Amino acid sequence: MKVQNIKDVNRFFEVVNECKGRIELVTDEGDRLNLKSKLTQYVALANVFSDGTIKEIELVAYNSDDVMKLSNYMMNQ
């Protein structure tokens, strides 16, 4: 799933950490990184420092409840 315009990055990572299954960040090169990893979260944050938002990232969630949780977050942010 493509996620766009994340304005509250801290809340986004809280939602990711609440997920039960694996959540992966897909890089531009096609690599998949575990987004629950603090190191990966810092890498994702490197894209934020320009204006405080994450413009677009691609995520893979394997648990259907996690997909719903992430979708609900994006719709209500």
Residue pairs with C-beta under 8 A, 6 or more apart in sequence:
1 58
1 59
1 60
1 61
1 67
1 70
1 71
2 56
2 57
2 58
2 59
3 54
3 56
3 57
3 58
3 59
3 70
3 74
4 55
4 56
5 53
5 54
5 55
5 56
6 12
6 53
6 54
6 57
6 74
6 77
7 52
7 53
7 77
8 77
9 45
9 48
9 52
9 53
9 54
11 73
11 77
12 54
12 73
12 77
13 41
15 69
15 70
15 73
16 23
16 35
16 36
16 41
16 70
17 36
18 69
19 36
19 61
19 63
19 65
19 66
19 69
19 70
20 63
20 65
20 66
21 61
21 62
21 63
21 65
21 66
22 34
22 36
22 61
22 62
22 63
23 34
23 35
23 36
23 59
23 60
23 61
23 66
23 70
24 32
24 33
24 34
24 35
24 59
24 60
24 61
25 32
25 33
25 34
25 35
25 40
25 43
25 44
25 57
25 58
25 59
26 32
26 57
26 58
26 59
26 60
27 33
32 60
33 40
33 43
34 40
35 41
35 44
35 59
44 54
44 57
47 54
47 55
47 57
48 54
59 70
61 67
61 70
